[in-house]
Amino acid sequence: MAKEECKALLDALNKATACYHHLVLTIGGSADSQNLREELQKTRQKAQELAVAIRARLTPPLRDRGLGAEERAEFERLWVAFSGCLELLEADMRRALALGTEFPLHAPRRPLVRTGVEGGASGVAARALSARSLRHEGERDFDVEDLHQLEREILKVGEMIQDMEMKVNVPRWTVQARQTAGAELLSSASAGVSSVGGVSVQQRTGPCDLSKALAATIFSAVLLAAVALAVCVAKLS
Amino acid sequence: MRMRMERVVVSMQDPDQGVKMQSQRLLITVIPHAVTGNDVVEWLIQKYCIAEDEALHLGTLLVQHGYLYPLRDPRRLLLRPDETPYRFQTPYFWMSTLWPAAELDYAIYLAKKNIRKQGALVDHEKAHYDQLHRKINHTWDLVVMQAREQLRAAKQRRKGDRLVIACQEQTYWLVNRPPPGVPSVLEQGPERGSCTARQVQMTVDFYKREIECCRKALGRTRVKSSVCLEAYLKFSSQRGPHDPLLSGCLPSNPWVTDDDTYWAMNAPSVAVPTKLRVEQWAFSFRELLEDPVGRAHFMDFLQTEFSAENLSFWEACEELRHGGQAQVPALVDAVYQQFLAPGAARWVNIDSRTMERTLEGLGRPHRHVLDDAQLHIYMLMKKDSYPRFLKSDLYKDLLAEAVVPLETKRRVFPFMWKPRHSSPSLALLPTSTSGEPEAAAGSPGGGDGET
């Protein structure tokens, strides 16, 4: 019903925000590239869509005065988590704008900071979008256009937050969180995550490490040799 | 200063003229972009033409502010000029981007660490965790959700990248929430806040205002520094022996010996004042009036001279000035009846002009209506009664009776390292080699410190 839907959407938004945060970490560093900027754009657009959807679903119950106390408490809890998530997203978007302006990709005299992070982050973005993989299709000056777009989106998100504060009155300090201290240690298996499309996508475990492949081949070779030896021993005896 | 450090870090990244980079090998993973402390110091010396200690100091500043972090001993943020490897911090975690650190972010970081270490957090982190749980309890759901998701997102990366990012985050929080005992570089001392000079527009208006300011400053009356300094010297020499820090306090400094006899003996209302206190009354009339014991004795003296109504009037005016607003009309009326009305019981002698002005003002009473009269009486007492008081027998008796507390004896126990009397009293020494004039500790008479 409505609450479960909201919860599912909120989990998806949470996932998108976490992935966006993870991607923004690497702007300006050695992993910064056009692909990264594209991934950032896709992730944040997805997050914004989710935010609009959640808001549309959460606002009516909270403005409905006839709602029961328990139901209302539940919705308020979701609302607090939602607005917190949105604020985290907005803060990360602002930082992305600041960093993106400071470290333009194609400026000749502004090298990127060599931080040691090298690999691509398409896996992270794919996770945010609940897709199997990501296609990169940007043009050369993508990052400059993207920054303008980002500015507009930041303004939109800011307005949305402002609007939310005006329309729905939820005093945050009265909300009792359900998770206790140390709750994250219990079953790290997420509590009922189902992505938007209703289909839980199996996440790829990322590109196989060369070392893992090597270890696997050596192990299988040793196993084969052991089997062959056992067969020989059995035949001879 | 942060921007300058960031510019230095960025110029270190230049592929041709930057710092030499190496790779770090960890078992099977290889992570590039490591620099040795030595290379950093040499690069700084070469680029900015500075000496080695300055380069070392600059490098240490970079590490302490989190722009560079050590790879082997991440908790000790200092730059070693040897082969210890360091790595650059990602711009996201630079001070200019992410400052001040938010409580929610710290909570998420601690929750992530909790998950990774299966609950084994360091002591101060555990304390912070509990404190945050109380403070931002309402968003704790979000904290747990974000912590779990951020860890899952991190798993999508290669192992090397994951390690690097974890180190980066750890460094950021080591700088922004240092463990107890480590000084925080983010604390701004008193002198740093003063250089907040904003860019001022050099317009015509600005210059006009400056000229006006300077003109007003020229017109102000100034005292010659020779006069000022003389007064200052006189003040210091007079007050030197009375200062507990400079001349020690008897019987002993309560902060050192935990013995509060000193405070008990110098309480506002005490039966027998100390000698230093009685001597202080001779410095100025204000000192005498401000001390309750002094004021009481002065009142006694005035009663022998039959001019006690002056002091009573002055006290009544003080009460008016500092009292409640609602009592003002009643008090003004009472004062008038008692002191100012012709034929009053305790009539005070005010000159005719002040009296006229005061009587006019009484029609509309406010708390400052008696100020002129009070000042007149004050000056009268100061010029007339006060010098007589200082020469009187009453005062001389007070001086003779005043008590000089004895210095507490040192304890005999040899293992008491704490000195009982850390500020020795020069007042009891027979000769004063510090050159303090005898007049300060000597005669009480003729000492009107006010100019």
Chai-1 contact restraints between the chains, C-beta under 6 A:
chainA,res_idxA,chainB,res_idxB,connection_type,confidence,min_distance_angstrom,max_distance_angstrom,comment,restraint_id
A,N14,B,M145,contact,1.0,0.0,6.0,A-B,restraint_1
A,N14,B,E149,contact,1.0,0.0,6.0,A-B,restraint_2
A,K15,B,E149,contact,1.0,0.0,6.0,A-B,restraint_3
A,A18,B,Q146,contact,1.0,0.0,6.0,A-B,restraint_4
A,A18,B,E149,contact,1.0,0.0,6.0,A-B,restraint_5
A,A18,B,Q150,contact,1.0,0.0,6.0,A-B,restraint_6
A,A18,B,A153,contact,1.0,0.0,6.0,A-B,restraint_7
A,C19,B,A153,contact,1.0,0.0,6.0,A-B,restraint_8
A,H22,B,A153,contact,1.0,0.0,6.0,A-B,restraint_9
A,L25,B,Y92,contact,1.0,0.0,6.0,A-B,restraint_10
A,G28,B,P91,contact,1.0,0.0,6.0,A-B,restraint_11
A,G29,B,T90,contact,1.0,0.0,6.0,A-B,restraint_12
A,V80,B,H138,contact,1.0,0.0,6.0,A-B,restraint_13
A,A81,B,D141,contact,1.0,0.0,6.0,A-B,restraint_14
A,A81,B,L142,contact,1.0,0.0,6.0,A-B,restraint_15
A,G84,B,T139,contact,1.0,0.0,6.0,A-B,restraint_16
A,G84,B,L142,contact,1.0,0.0,6.0,A-B,restraint_17
A,R95,B,T97,contact,1.0,0.0,6.0,A-B,restraint_18
A,L99,B,P91,contact,1.0,0.0,6.0,A-B,restraint_19
A,P111,B,Q13,contact,1.0,0.0,6.0,A-B,restraint_20
A,P111,B,D14,contact,1.0,0.0,6.0,A-B,restraint_21
A,V113,B,Q13,contact,1.0,0.0,6.0,A-B,restraint_22
A,V113,B,F88,contact,1.0,0.0,6.0,A-B,restraint_23
A,V113,B,P91,contact,1.0,0.0,6.0,A-B,restraint_24
A,R114,B,Q13,contact,1.0,0.0,6.0,A-B,restraint_25
A,R114,B,H33,contact,1.0,0.0,6.0,A-B,restraint_26
A,T115,B,F88,contact,1.0,0.0,6.0,A-B,restraint_27
A,T115,B,T90,contact,1.0,0.0,6.0,A-B,restraint_28
A,G116,B,I31,contact,1.0,0.0,6.0,A-B,restraint_29
A,G116,B,P32,contact,1.0,0.0,6.0,A-B,restraint_30
A,G116,B,H33,contact,1.0,0.0,6.0,A-B,restraint_31
A,G116,B,R87,contact,1.0,0.0,6.0,A-B,restraint_32
A,G116,B,V164,contact,1.0,0.0,6.0,A-B,restraint_33
A,V117,B,D161,contact,1.0,0.0,6.0,A-B,restraint_34
A,V117,B,V164,contact,1.0,0.0,6.0,A-B,restraint_35
A,G119,B,R157,contact,1.0,0.0,6.0,A-B,restraint_36
A,G119,B,R158,contact,1.0,0.0,6.0,A-B,restraint_37
A,G119,B,D161,contact,1.0,0.0,6.0,A-B,restraint_38
A,G123,B,Q156,contact,1.0,0.0,6.0,A-B,restraint_39
A,V124,B,A153,contact,1.0,0.0,6.0,A-B,restraint_40
A,V124,B,Q156,contact,1.0,0.0,6.0,A-B,restraint_41
A,R127,B,Q156,contact,1.0,0.0,6.0,A-B,restraint_42
A,R172,B,H138,contact,1.0,0.0,6.0,A-B,restraint_43
A,W173,B,H138,contact,1.0,0.0,6.0,A-B,restraint_44
A,V175,B,H138,contact,1.0,0.0,6.0,A-B,restraint_45
A,A177,B,N137,contact,1.0,0.0,6.0,A-B,restraint_46
A,A177,B,W140,contact,1.0,0.0,6.0,A-B,restraint_47
A,A177,B,D141,contact,1.0,0.0,6.0,A-B,restraint_48
A,R178,B,D141,contact,1.0,0.0,6.0,A-B,restraint_49
A,Q179,B,W140,contact,1.0,0.0,6.0,A-B,restraint_50
A,Q179,B,D141,contact,1.0,0.0,6.0,A-B,restraint_51
A,Q179,B,V144,contact,1.0,0.0,6.0,A-B,restraint_52
A,A181,B,H133,contact,1.0,0.0,6.0,A-B,restraint_53
A,A183,B,V144,contact,1.0,0.0,6.0,A-B,restraint_54
A,E184,B,A111,contact,1.0,0.0,6.0,A-B,restraint_55
A,E184,B,N114,contact,1.0,0.0,6.0,A-B,restraint_56
A,E184,B,I115,contact,1.0,0.0,6.0,A-B,restraint_57
A,E184,B,V144,contact,1.0,0.0,6.0,A-B,restraint_58
A,E184,B,A147,contact,1.0,0.0,6.0,A-B,restraint_59
A,L185,B,G119,contact,1.0,0.0,6.0,A-B,restraint_60
A,G206,B,Q156,contact,1.0,0.0,6.0,A-B,restraint_61
A,S211,B,I28,contact,1.0,0.0,6.0,A-B,restraint_62
